[in-house]
Amino acid sequence: MSAELKTNESSKAAGFNFATVVDFFKNNMREYGMLVALVIIVLYFQFQTDGVLLQPLNVTNVILQNSYIVVMALGMLLIIVAGHIDLSVGSVAAFVGAVAGYMLVEKDYPIIVAFAACIAIGAAIGAFQGYWVAFRKIPAFIVTLAGMLIFRGLTLVMLGGTSLGPFPSSFREMSTGFIGDPIGGAESALHITTLIVGLAFAAIIVYLDLVGRKNSRSFNFPVMSTPLFIAKNALIVGIILAFCYILASYEGLPNVLLVLIGLIALYMFVTKKTVIGRRIYALGGNEKAAKLSGVPTDRLTFYTFINMGVLAAIGGLIFTARLNSATPKAGTGFELDVIASVFIGGASASGGIGTVFGVVIGALVMGVLNNGMSIAGVSVDWQQVIKGAVLLVAVYFDVSSKNKG
Amino acid sequence: MSDVLLEMRGITKTFPGVKALNDVNLQVRRAEIHALVGENGAGKSTLMKVLSGVYPHGTYTGEIIFEGQECRFNDISASEKLGIVIIHQELALIPFLSIAENIFLGHETASRGVINWNTAIAKTQALLKKVGLSESPNTLITDMGVGKQQLVEIAKALAKEVKLLILDEPTASLNESDSEALLDLLLQFKQQGISSILISHKLNEVSQVADAITVLRDGATIETLDCHKEPISEDRIIRGMVGRDLSHRFPPREATIGETMFEVRDWNVYHPLHAERKVVDNVSFTVRKGEIVGIAGLMGSGRTELAMSIFGHAYGKHISGHVYKNGREIDVRTIQKAIRNGIAYVTEDRKSYGLVLIDGIKNNITLANLPAVARNSVINEPKELRVTNQYRDDLAIRSSSVLQKTVNLSGGNQQKVVLSKWLFASPDILILDEPTRGIDVGAKYEIYTIINRLAQEGKAVIVISSELPEILGMCDRIYVMNEGQIVGEMPAADASQEKIMKCIMQQEVNQP
């Protein structure tokens, strides 16, 4: 109650003063807390690694290394928001990689056929697990624990204990290639197309924010004061452009980043603007109330698992293409990174709460930690300890800020 | 002089931005039943939390004097040690443990960590006898009714050698006979010298058993009424609670009743777990356009089960029977179909079944009819805000904005959100299950007004309620239910509490 009053007052204050900034962060702690943490982590490792972290080559690497985690985390977000969990994503990704290996390396199928088959298999696996969870009411933890074993086993059966590779180069392009530069041309030191894409992207984001602000105004909802709003958008535009500049001074936008941005935009839209998204949040918030409001809760749960299967398949394909081989051990431990990203991003373990924005930040926190620690020479053993501690601390802050609010 | 058991003096408790209690005084004598009444949010529960140590010493100002000693409780166990035991509205029993295990949970009869079950069970038996339960101490809590569970809670309190028993809405979920038994028990305790503080919305119970009544309003003590000096009427208590005369507890009603709109015929429902138990037995009833029909009956008589089974088979198994709307049979086999056919069901348990508490008012209101604010399944947010703001104004939902989370609303405002949700689904037939449970007097009136308006708009309204005055005050026609059957039907003009109870009793007698 008092917090809301505060926002009201601060939005009325016309001037740009320190108090309103502090207030703003207080009131939006949950949304921006992790973003601030990410910036701190980036700055820390930038310093620790003598500037290696933000070098163009390394930034590109961080994106390539984490792309499949982000893809799977988008599916995991919906699963967790709906009040479930999926432990099988790593095994499913490995199995799909094995199928891709069989079709492309052993049998020489056209890529498009192999692609379609892999996505269909992912959907079928999701449907299989979703069936047990949604219609047979077996806890997702158990169903997907079984799935984790089943699909890891099937991967081993398919590969017979060896690796399959190398893959056709056109398949690898998806994960390791970069977009062309028709505007700047091959001679240009900077990748001009990348910069233009970045500018367009920044413009879209500012436009959407303006529309949202106008909307809130027309309903007399508290909005940020104008100077604060400009400062916030300038910061966002600055970060996007700086990021694109860094990429442009290496090879430009990686293909996989385009895929990623497309998926992130799609899932932001689905979770925020569509009927099905709204219903998934309601289902996770209170399943009984959602059911009695006519929400087809069982069918929705089923769909979220199919969606997860498809995204696990895409993640598996990206990973396999990057590794250039399908291996029995692929994807081990992915489920943990994926689930951690979602929770670090502020999702609630009891369902109903979580955002795509948060998940992306969560995945970046994990990714930058991994990369930064590796460059700084922290041993793999200690890396795990630190990641575990970060997960615990992040969720603790989230829980305690919720209790206060 | 030592007649006073407890005195709370000048208690002030502030939460950030809100003064929840302002200089509150409360005096409870030995062997007294002291009722604490007030509207929701008046500060009753906060005061009791201060007393029992939930809010430790130092987080409030003022003093607590118990048996002549000033007390500074740091937690609940400190107050329990002195014999102050609080029984919360939500029962704190563990369902899959036995009575004995629950009673001695936390202070087991053990030596060196090994429990002596023989003593525990013997002690439990003695305690159960005191509260009038004949169950075996090994019975699991989950196998007992709510009324008996409440008695187990009290037995648990007795095990702690209680001197002052605090009961927060103990009869809210009990039927009449269980409530009666519980109040009798309080009177017995009084004889034994145990005092009780009774928080209750049921004013008839309060005026029946209380020796003194303290009225709280807006966090302040308004008055303490002595019931021995003069008999205190319910109206007198209400006047203290709301600060004005509430001359009419029900809004005036001018019914314009049309043709039969909704009809249920030969409806049978079996228990979802015990397939041989018939919960609704051959029920038939009709509701006309613009009519408010009441379904009276005791708790467990099958009213909620009847309503939920009609609403998309949301309860029960092997359901048979027919449902007609405007003379044509309709399909209600899933909740989606029932809603599409114009039926709405407002649940008796709004927190568990009615609201997504972590969501805002807006998202809750549109949940049952999202396609109406969406195009091609993309939500039109400005339209959604417009619609929900309209309901917020129309139904006077007191809130900071439609984005406020429903968990922070008072009971009455929460109920208005649930009502808005179903109004937005624009149903023709509304089934309201205990629409005013746990809602204070002022908000009740508002809810009644909304219900009246709906009937006026030509909807068929069914009201299920355990409070007979509410049924009598609101409805045009009344069905009486017992043991899953309809045992009586009467126009409200001819009905009285006695008549309804008689219907129920007669059937009990006729049972073999």
Chai-1 contact restraints between the chains, C-beta under 6 A:
chainA,res_idxA,chainB,res_idxB,connection_type,confidence,min_distance_angstrom,max_distance_angstrom,comment,restraint_id
A,S2,B,P16,contact,1.0,0.0,6.0,A-B,restraint_1
A,S2,B,G17,contact,1.0,0.0,6.0,A-B,restraint_2
A,E4,B,S400,contact,1.0,0.0,6.0,A-B,restraint_3
A,N215,B,P382,contact,1.0,0.0,6.0,A-B,restraint_4
A,F219,B,L385,contact,1.0,0.0,6.0,A-B,restraint_5
A,K273,B,V378,contact,1.0,0.0,6.0,A-B,restraint_6
A,K273,B,I379,contact,1.0,0.0,6.0,A-B,restraint_7
A,T274,B,S377,contact,1.0,0.0,6.0,A-B,restraint_8
A,T274,B,V378,contact,1.0,0.0,6.0,A-B,restraint_9
A,V275,B,L370,contact,1.0,0.0,6.0,A-B,restraint_10
A,V275,B,A374,contact,1.0,0.0,6.0,A-B,restraint_11
A,V275,B,S377,contact,1.0,0.0,6.0,A-B,restraint_12
A,A282,B,V356,contact,1.0,0.0,6.0,A-B,restraint_13
A,A282,B,L367,contact,1.0,0.0,6.0,A-B,restraint_14
A,G285,B,V356,contact,1.0,0.0,6.0,A-B,restraint_15
A,G285,B,I358,contact,1.0,0.0,6.0,A-B,restraint_16
A,G285,B,D359,contact,1.0,0.0,6.0,A-B,restraint_17
A,N286,B,V356,contact,1.0,0.0,6.0,A-B,restraint_18
A,K288,B,Y353,contact,1.0,0.0,6.0,A-B,restraint_19
A,A289,B,Y353,contact,1.0,0.0,6.0,A-B,restraint_20
A,A289,B,G354,contact,1.0,0.0,6.0,A-B,restraint_21
A,A289,B,L355,contact,1.0,0.0,6.0,A-B,restraint_22
A,A289,B,V356,contact,1.0,0.0,6.0,A-B,restraint_23
A,L292,B,Y353,contact,1.0,0.0,6.0,A-B,restraint_24
A,S293,B,L367,contact,1.0,0.0,6.0,A-B,restraint_25
A,S293,B,A368,contact,1.0,0.0,6.0,A-B,restraint_26
A,G294,B,I335,contact,1.0,0.0,6.0,A-B,restraint_27
A,G294,B,Q336,contact,1.0,0.0,6.0,A-B,restraint_28
A,G294,B,I339,contact,1.0,0.0,6.0,A-B,restraint_29
A,G294,B,A368,contact,1.0,0.0,6.0,A-B,restraint_30
A,G352,B,I358,contact,1.0,0.0,6.0,A-B,restraint_31
